[in-house]
Amino acid sequence: MREIFAKHPHWQQVISIVQKLNARGYVAFLAGGAVRDALLGRSMHDFDIVTDARPDDLGRLFPNALDIGKQFGIMMIPVDGGEKPAQHGDKIEIATFRSDGDYLDGRHPQSVSFSNAEEDAKRRDFTVNAIFFDIQNDRVIDYVDGLKDLKNGVVRAVGEPKKRFAEDKLRLLRAVRFSAQLGFQIDADTLRAIHELADEISVVSRERITAELERLAQSRRVAAGFSTLIDTRLFHAIFTTFQFVESKLLRQKFLEALSLLSGVGSLEMILSLMVVLEQEHGAVQLNLFEHLALSRASRERVSFLVRGVETIKSGGEDALLILNTEDGPLLSEFGFTLESIGLLPQRRMADTLDRFLNLADSSGKLPRPFLSGDDLKNLGFKPGPKFGEILTELYRKQLRGEIQTREEALRAAKSDC
């Protein structure tokens, strides 16, 4: 196992931390996703270390550690001696072995008791995430049959599924996300509990739900993931206003499109697809994503993609203009996806893109308009609503080849005076 971990750029710092703990007589193991991914031969991200050292001891041993949850025994050491983690993968988390008290808010335990490795493993979410690695003795430690589930490709809650999900309702969604990312099946009892508790996802913050969906969108088995969301009713609990999945045909088209988008890693494109399908269903409503924490930029991109599809469907020069924007390549990919599932006329996207590329210059953009706003001002036009309409219509004629020079554009503009 060590040789697998050694490929990670932060491995030497992990070794240094563990050795420092061991030298003071403390037990220290690797835990969580890094161990799981190493055993599966997947790339690793953050490292998590668990130890019997108490938080105060960790603070003395590692003065640069950041207190991110001292009451739960969790501290973070920035990599390479930095003052704070710069990005995902630039942190090493250290946590004291613990067992948790009752969860009353669906996320945080009312109390924690610092304990031992076995108790710590048994409080974790899924068996495949509860495997430890003892660096000092180069051995895997498994208290919950996580190795068996890794071998069989199963996502299984540790212990009683309903209890695990009651502790943190986000685990309902995380189970689906891990299944899609790892290509694993969800254990039958765990799946049954998700279905029974699906509505309780509503107590989870919009920010946490959105972050999980973004991770799911990056999976190459995103279609399988969303299929599970639909089957367990998690989809309905998160996207409360969407009805298109009640149509067998539209649901099939949705999953088919997601298969084509596998690995694209764009939640925005998936949400745009949902809006288009909802329009097909004839039940478009406002505030479609009220239960998600989308940034303004993300909402605008979804709006752009949906509007862009309508523009391409209508044809004409406006379809070329909308492809000429910064998100034109994303719209093109989205359009081809919709065309493949029959939501755009056959070859509409291909023909539109061909027209665009035939007109585009070496930079991949349409040629600049012959006239600008200043030109219209010089011709005596006053800025106003008609101002932009004239410029757009002149540019359409330019793209159609009806106007081929600046002089012709000026004459055409004068005729509108």
C-alpha positions as CSV (number, residue, x, y, z in Angstrom):
1,M,0.0,0.0,0.0
2,R,2.8,2.5,0.8
3,E,4.0,2.5,-2.8
4,I,0.5,3.6,-3.9
5,F,0.3,6.4,-1.4
6,A,3.9,7.5,-2.2
7,K,2.7,8.7,-5.6
8,H,0.8,11.5,-4.0
9,P,2.7,14.9,-3.8
10,H,1.8,15.3,-0.1
11,W,2.8,11.9,1.0
12,Q,6.1,12.9,2.7
13,Q,4.3,15.4,4.8
14,V,1.8,12.7,5.8
15,I,4.6,10.4,6.8
16,S,6.2,13.2,8.8
17,I,2.9,13.9,10.7
18,V,2.4,10.2,11.5
19,Q,5.9,9.7,12.6
20,K,5.7,12.7,14.9
21,L,2.6,11.2,16.5
22,N,4.1,7.7,16.8
23,A,7.3,9.1,18.4
24,R,5.1,10.6,21.2
25,G,3.4,7.3,21.7
26,Y,0.2,8.0,19.9
27,V,-1.6,5.7,17.4
28,A,-2.2,7.2,14.0
29,F,-3.9,5.7,10.9
30,L,-5.0,6.9,7.5
31,A,-8.7,6.9,7.1
32,G,-11.5,7.7,4.7
33,G,-11.5,8.3,1.0
34,A,-7.7,8.1,0.5
35,V,-7.6,4.6,1.8
36,R,-10.6,3.5,-0.2
37,D,-9.3,5.1,-3.4
38,A,-5.8,3.6,-2.9
39,L,-7.3,0.1,-2.5
40,L,-9.3,0.6,-5.7
41,G,-6.3,2.0,-7.6
42,R,-8.0,5.4,-8.0
43,S,-6.4,8.8,-7.7
44,M,-6.4,10.3,-4.2
45,H,-7.2,13.8,-3.0
46,D,-7.2,14.9,0.6
47,F,-5.6,12.8,3.4
48,D,-7.4,12.2,6.6
49,I,-5.4,11.0,9.7
50,V,-7.1,9.6,12.8
51,T,-5.4,9.2,16.1
52,D,-5.8,8.7,19.8
53,A,-4.1,12.0,20.5
54,R,-6.5,14.6,21.9
55,P,-7.1,18.0,20.3
56,D,-5.0,19.8,22.9
57,D,-2.2,17.4,22.3
58,L,-2.5,18.0,18.6
59,G,-2.4,21.7,19.1
60,R,0.8,21.5,21.0
61,L,2.4,19.1,18.5
62,F,1.3,21.0,15.4
63,P,1.2,24.8,16.2
64,N,0.2,25.6,12.6
65,A,-2.9,23.4,12.7
66,L,-6.2,25.1,12.0
67,D,-9.0,24.5,14.4
68,I,-11.9,23.5,12.2
69,G,-13.9,21.6,14.7
70,K,-12.0,21.2,18.0
71,Q,-15.2,20.2,19.8
72,F,-15.4,17.2,17.5
73,G,-11.6,16.6,17.7
74,I,-10.9,17.8,14.1
75,M,-7.9,19.9,13.1
76,M,-6.3,20.7,9.8
77,I,-2.7,21.1,8.8
78,P,-2.0,23.1,5.6
79,V,0.4,21.3,3.3
80,D,4.0,22.3,2.8
81,G,3.9,24.6,5.8
82,G,1.4,27.0,4.3
83,E,-0.9,29.1,6.6
84,K,-4.1,27.8,5.0
85,P,-5.3,25.3,2.4
86,A,-5.2,26.9,-1.0
87,Q,-7.5,24.5,-2.9
88,H,-9.1,21.0,-2.8
89,G,-6.3,18.5,-2.1
90,D,-4.1,21.0,-0.2
91,K,-5.0,19.9,3.3
92,I,-4.3,17.1,5.7
93,E,-7.0,16.6,8.3
94,I,-6.3,15.1,11.7
95,A,-9.2,13.8,13.9
96,T,-9.2,12.2,17.3
97,F,-10.9,8.8,17.5
98,R,-14.4,9.4,18.7
99,S,-17.9,8.0,19.1
100,D,-20.9,10.3,18.7
101,G,-23.9,11.0,20.9
102,D,-27.4,11.5,19.6
103,Y,-28.0,13.6,16.5
104,L,-31.0,16.0,16.9
105,D,-30.5,18.3,14.0
106,G,-29.8,15.8,11.2
107,R,-26.1,16.8,11.0
108,H,-24.3,17.4,14.3
109,P,-24.0,15.1,17.3
110,Q,-25.1,16.6,20.6
111,S,-21.9,15.3,22.1
112,V,-18.8,13.3,21.3
113,S,-16.7,10.9,23.4
114,F,-13.1,10.4,22.4
115,S,-12.6,6.7,22.0
116,N,-10.7,4.2,20.0
117,A,-10.2,3.1,16.4
118,E,-13.0,0.5,16.4
119,E,-15.6,2.9,17.8
120,D,-14.5,5.5,15.4
121,A,-14.9,3.2,12.4
122,K,-18.4,2.2,13.6
123,R,-19.7,5.9,13.6
124,R,-18.7,6.5,9.9
125,D,-21.2,6.6,7.0
126,F,-20.4,3.7,4.7
127,T,-18.2,0.6,5.1
128,V,-15.9,1.5,2.2
129,N,-15.1,4.8,3.9
130,A,-14.4,3.2,7.3
131,I,-11.2,1.3,6.4
132,F,-8.0,2.4,8.2
133,F,-4.4,2.0,7.1
134,D,-1.6,1.7,9.6
135,I,1.4,3.3,7.9
136,Q,3.8,2.2,10.7
137,N,3.1,-1.5,10.2
138,D,2.0,-1.4,6.6
139,R,-1.4,-3.0,7.3
140,V,-5.1,-2.4,6.5
141,I,-7.4,-2.4,9.5
142,D,-11.1,-3.2,8.8
143,Y,-13.7,-3.3,11.6
144,V,-16.8,-3.1,9.4
145,D,-16.2,-5.5,6.4
146,G,-15.4,-2.6,4.2
147,L,-12.8,-4.7,2.3
148,K,-15.5,-7.2,1.4
149,D,-17.8,-4.5,0.1
150,L,-14.9,-2.9,-1.9
151,K,-14.3,-6.3,-3.5
152,N,-18.0,-6.9,-4.3
153,G,-18.6,-3.3,-5.4
154,V,-21.2,-2.4,-2.7
155,V,-22.1,0.9,-1.0
156,R,-23.4,-0.2,2.4
157,A,-24.2,1.9,5.5
158,V,-22.2,1.1,8.6
159,G,-24.5,-0.7,11.0
160,E,-28.2,0.2,10.9
161,P,-28.9,2.3,7.7
162,K,-31.7,4.4,9.2
163,K,-29.5,5.3,12.2
164,R,-26.7,6.4,9.9
165,F,-29.0,8.5,7.8
166,A,-30.6,10.0,10.8
167,E,-27.2,11.3,11.9
168,D,-26.7,13.2,8.7
169,K,-29.5,13.4,6.2
170,L,-27.0,14.4,3.4
171,R,-25.8,10.7,3.6
172,L,-29.0,9.8,1.6
173,L,-27.6,11.7,-1.3
174,R,-23.9,10.8,-0.7
175,A,-24.8,7.1,-1.0
176,V,-26.1,7.7,-4.5
177,R,-23.1,9.9,-5.4
178,F,-20.6,7.2,-4.2
179,S,-22.5,4.6,-6.1
180,A,-22.2,6.6,-9.3
181,Q,-18.5,7.6,-8.8
182,L,-17.3,4.2,-7.8
183,G,-19.6,2.2,-10.1
184,F,-20.9,0.3,-7.1
185,Q,-24.4,-1.1,-6.3
186,I,-26.1,0.2,-3.2
187,D,-26.8,-2.5,-0.6
188,A,-30.5,-3.5,-0.6
189,D,-31.1,-2.5,3.1
190,T,-29.3,0.8,2.5
191,L,-31.3,1.5,-0.6
192,R,-34.6,0.7,1.1
193,A,-33.7,3.1,3.9
194,I,-33.0,5.9,1.3
195,H,-36.3,5.4,-0.3
196,E,-38.2,5.5,3.1
197,L,-36.3,8.6,4.3
198,A,-36.0,10.5,1.0
199,D,-38.2,13.4,2.0
200,E,-35.9,14.1,4.9
201,I,-33.3,15.4,2.5
202,S,-35.3,18.7,2.7
203,V,-33.7,19.5,6.1
204,V,-30.2,19.6,4.6
205,S,-28.9,23.0,3.5
206,R,-29.1,24.1,-0.1
207,E,-25.4,24.6,-0.2
208,R,-24.6,21.0,0.9
209,I,-27.1,19.5,-1.5
210,T,-25.8,21.5,-4.4
211,A,-22.2,20.5,-3.7
212,E,-23.2,16.8,-3.7
213,L,-25.1,17.2,-7.0
214,E,-22.0,18.9,-8.5
215,R,-19.9,15.9,-7.6
216,L,-22.5,13.6,-9.0
217,A,-22.6,15.5,-12.2
218,Q,-18.8,14.9,-12.7
219,S,-19.3,11.1,-12.5
220,R,-19.1,9.0,-15.6
221,R,-22.2,7.1,-14.3
222,V,-24.2,10.2,-13.8
223,A,-27.2,8.6,-15.6
224,A,-27.2,5.7,-13.2
225,G,-26.9,8.1,-10.3
226,F,-29.9,10.2,-11.4
227,S,-31.9,7.0,-12.2
228,T,-31.4,6.0,-8.5
229,L,-32.4,9.5,-7.4
230,I,-35.6,9.1,-9.3
231,D,-36.3,5.6,-8.1
232,T,-35.7,6.4,-4.4
233,R,-37.8,9.6,-4.7
234,L,-34.8,11.7,-3.7
235,F,-35.1,13.5,-7.1
236,H,-38.7,14.5,-6.2
237,A,-37.7,15.7,-2.7
238,I,-34.9,17.9,-4.1
239,F,-36.5,19.2,-7.3
240,T,-40.0,19.6,-6.0
241,T,-41.5,21.5,-8.9
242,F,-40.3,19.2,-11.7
243,Q,-42.9,16.8,-13.2
244,F,-41.3,15.6,-16.4
245,V,-40.0,12.4,-14.7
246,E,-43.6,11.2,-14.3
247,S,-43.6,10.7,-18.1
248,K,-41.9,7.4,-19.0
249,L,-40.9,8.8,-22.3
250,L,-39.3,12.0,-21.0
251,R,-37.7,10.2,-18.2
252,Q,-36.1,7.8,-20.7
253,K,-34.9,10.8,-22.8
254,F,-33.5,12.4,-19.7
255,L,-31.4,9.4,-18.8
256,E,-30.4,8.8,-22.4
257,A,-29.1,12.4,-22.5
258,L,-27.2,12.0,-19.2
259,S,-25.5,9.0,-20.7
260,L,-24.3,11.2,-23.5
261,L,-23.1,13.8,-21.0
262,S,-21.2,11.4,-18.8
263,G,-17.9,12.9,-17.7
264,V,-18.9,16.4,-18.9
265,G,-18.9,17.5,-15.2
266,S,-21.5,20.3,-15.7
267,L,-24.4,20.5,-13.3
268,E,-25.6,23.5,-15.2
269,M,-26.0,21.5,-18.3
270,I,-28.0,18.9,-16.5
271,L,-30.2,21.5,-15.0
272,S,-30.7,23.1,-18.4
273,L,-31.7,19.7,-19.7
274,M,-34.3,19.4,-17.0
275,V,-35.8,22.8,-17.9
276,V,-36.1,21.8,-21.5
277,L,-37.7,18.6,-20.6
278,E,-40.1,20.4,-18.3
279,Q,-41.0,22.6,-21.2
280,E,-41.8,19.5,-23.2
281,H,-44.0,18.3,-20.4
282,G,-45.8,21.6,-20.5
283,A,-45.4,22.4,-16.8
284,V,-42.7,25.2,-16.7
285,Q,-42.8,27.1,-13.4
286,L,-40.8,29.9,-11.7
287,N,-38.2,29.2,-9.1
288,L,-37.3,25.8,-10.5
289,F,-34.1,25.6,-8.5
290,E,-35.3,27.2,-5.2
291,H,-33.8,24.3,-3.2
292,L,-30.3,24.7,-4.8
293,A,-27.7,27.2,-3.9
294,L,-26.8,28.2,-7.5
295,S,-24.6,31.3,-8.1
296,R,-25.9,34.1,-10.2
297,A,-23.4,33.0,-12.9
298,S,-24.8,29.5,-12.9
299,R,-28.4,30.6,-13.1
300,E,-27.5,32.9,-16.0
301,R,-25.7,30.0,-17.8
302,V,-28.8,27.7,-17.4
303,S,-30.9,30.5,-18.8
304,F,-28.5,31.0,-21.7
305,L,-28.5,27.3,-22.6
306,V,-32.3,27.1,-22.5
307,R,-32.7,30.3,-24.5
308,G,-30.0,29.1,-26.9
309,V,-31.8,25.9,-27.7
310,E,-35.0,27.8,-28.6
311,T,-32.9,30.2,-30.8
312,I,-31.2,27.3,-32.6
313,K,-34.6,25.6,-33.0
314,S,-36.0,28.7,-34.7
315,G,-32.9,28.9,-37.0
316,G,-31.8,32.1,-38.8
317,E,-28.8,34.3,-38.1
318,D,-29.7,34.7,-34.4
319,A,-28.6,31.0,-34.0
320,L,-25.2,32.0,-35.3
321,L,-25.0,35.1,-33.0
322,I,-25.7,33.1,-29.9
323,L,-23.0,30.5,-30.8
324,N,-20.6,33.5,-31.1
325,T,-20.7,34.0,-27.3
326,E,-18.3,32.8,-24.6
327,D,-20.5,29.9,-23.8
328,G,-21.1,29.0,-27.5
329,P,-19.1,25.8,-27.3
330,L,-21.1,24.6,-24.3
331,L,-24.4,25.4,-26.1
332,S,-23.2,23.5,-29.2
333,E,-22.5,20.4,-27.0
334,F,-25.9,20.8,-25.4
335,G,-27.6,21.2,-28.7
336,F,-26.1,18.0,-30.1
337,T,-27.2,16.2,-27.0
338,L,-30.8,17.4,-27.4
339,E,-30.7,16.6,-31.1
340,S,-29.6,13.0,-30.4
341,I,-32.7,12.4,-28.2
342,G,-35.1,14.0,-30.6
343,L,-35.6,17.4,-28.8
344,L,-34.1,19.3,-31.8
345,P,-34.8,18.6,-35.4
346,Q,-32.3,16.2,-37.0
347,R,-29.1,18.0,-38.2
348,R,-30.4,21.3,-36.9
349,M,-27.4,21.7,-34.6
350,A,-25.0,20.3,-37.1
351,D,-26.2,22.5,-39.9
352,T,-26.1,25.6,-37.6
353,L,-22.6,24.8,-36.5
354,D,-21.5,24.3,-40.1
355,R,-22.8,27.7,-41.1
356,F,-21.1,29.2,-38.1
357,L,-17.7,27.6,-38.8
358,N,-17.9,28.6,-42.5
359,L,-18.2,32.2,-41.5
360,A,-15.9,32.2,-38.5
361,D,-12.3,33.5,-38.7
362,S,-9.1,31.8,-37.5
363,S,-10.0,32.6,-33.9
364,G,-13.3,30.7,-34.2
365,K,-15.4,33.8,-33.9
366,L,-17.8,35.5,-36.4
367,P,-16.3,38.5,-38.3
368,R,-16.8,41.8,-36.6
369,P,-19.9,43.9,-37.7
370,F,-19.1,46.5,-40.4
371,L,-20.8,49.2,-38.3
372,S,-20.8,50.2,-34.6
373,G,-22.9,52.4,-32.5
374,D,-20.6,55.4,-33.2
375,D,-21.2,54.9,-36.9
376,L,-25.0,55.2,-36.4
377,K,-24.5,58.3,-34.2
378,N,-22.5,59.9,-37.0
379,L,-25.4,59.1,-39.4
380,G,-27.8,61.0,-37.1
381,F,-29.4,58.1,-35.2
382,K,-30.2,58.8,-31.5
383,P,-29.5,56.0,-29.1
384,G,-32.6,54.1,-28.1
385,P,-34.4,50.8,-28.5
386,K,-34.3,51.1,-32.3
387,F,-30.6,51.7,-32.2
388,G,-29.8,48.1,-31.2
389,E,-32.4,46.7,-33.6
390,I,-30.8,48.4,-36.6
391,L,-27.3,47.2,-35.7
392,T,-28.5,43.7,-35.2
393,E,-30.5,43.6,-38.5
394,L,-27.5,45.0,-40.4
395,Y,-25.3,42.3,-38.9
396,R,-27.8,39.7,-39.9
397,K,-27.7,40.9,-43.4
398,Q,-23.9,40.9,-43.3
399,L,-23.9,37.2,-42.1
400,R,-26.4,36.3,-44.9
401,G,-24.1,37.9,-47.4
402,E,-26.6,40.6,-48.4
403,I,-24.1,43.3,-47.2
404,Q,-20.5,42.6,-48.1
405,T,-18.7,45.9,-47.4
406,R,-18.7,48.7,-44.9
407,E,-19.9,51.1,-47.6
408,E,-22.9,48.9,-48.3
409,A,-23.7,48.7,-44.6
410,L,-23.6,52.6,-44.4
411,R,-25.9,52.9,-47.4
412,A,-28.3,50.3,-45.8
413,A,-28.3,52.2,-42.5
414,K,-29.0,55.5,-44.2
415,S,-32.0,54.0,-45.9
416,D,-33.4,53.5,-42.4
417,C,-33.0,57.2,-41.4
